[in-house]
């Protein structure tokens, strides 16, 4: 099965936000190896296109102190992503060990 890399990026970020404890930009960047702007664009533009709702939980006084929380997966099937995480990671050339 061939997967679309653009969709896979969205699936992986959704998975990481749901699976990680207090996922913030630095944690998501470390897990994926992608730049900050790519992560932010996926969260702000890519995921809402699937009906996915992500909330930023503010902690501290600075605007970037906090973490993301998944409120609704929208049209993305969470169980499919979990079952096919290896293929998603391989499509994006992200080591599976970094995201599990």
N, C-alpha and C positions, 0 to 999 in steps of 0.2 A: 504494500500500500504506500502510495506517495502522498505526503502531507504538504500543505501549503505553509511555507515558513512564516508568512505574515500572521496567519491564524495560529500557528504553533507558538509564536511569541506571546500572543494574547493568552493562550491556554496556559502557558508556563507561568506567566506573571499571576494569573488568577490562582493557579495551584499554589504558588509560593506565598501569596498573601494569605491564603486560607490555611496553609500548613505550617508556616513559620510562626514562632513566638515573637510578637512585636516587630513585624516586617516594616522596615523603613527604607528609604532610598539607598543608604550605604549597604544594608544587608542584601537588598535585591541586586545591587550592582555586583557585590562580591559573589553571590550565588550564580549569576548569569554571565558575568564578565562584560556586560553591556554598559554603555555610558549612561550617566544620570538622565540626560534628556530623553533618551530612548525609553527608559523606564517610565518617566513622567508622561510622555506622549501616549504610551500604551494605556496607562491608568486613566488619563484625562480624555483621550479620544477613542482609543481602540476598544476598550472594554465596554463603555457605555453603548457602543453600536450593537452590542449583543444583549442589551438590557441588563447587563451586569452592574451592580451597585457597590461601589467601594467608598468607604468613609475614612477620612483622616482623623485620627484621635489625637488631639493636641495635648501635649504634656510639656510643661515648662513654659518659659516666656518667649523663646525664639519661635519664629514661624515654622521652622523645620524640626522642632522638637516634638516627636510623637511617632506614630506608626499607623499603618493602614489596616483596616478591618473589612473583610468581605461581608456585605449585608445580603446580597442576592446574586446567585450565579446567572440569572437571566436565562438565555437560551443555551448556555454552555452546560453540557452534561458532566457534572463533577465526577461521577463514577467512571465515565469513559476516559476522562483525563487521567485519573488515578491508574486505571488499568493499562493505559497506553503511554504512560509517562516515559518509558524507555524510548519509544519511537519518536515522541515529541522532542526529547532531549537529543536524540541522534540526528534528527532533521536540522536542529539548530546548532549542532556540534558543541553542545554543553555537556560536560561530564556528569553522568547520572549521580555520581558520588557527591557532587557539590550541591545537589538540589534535594537529596533525600534526607 
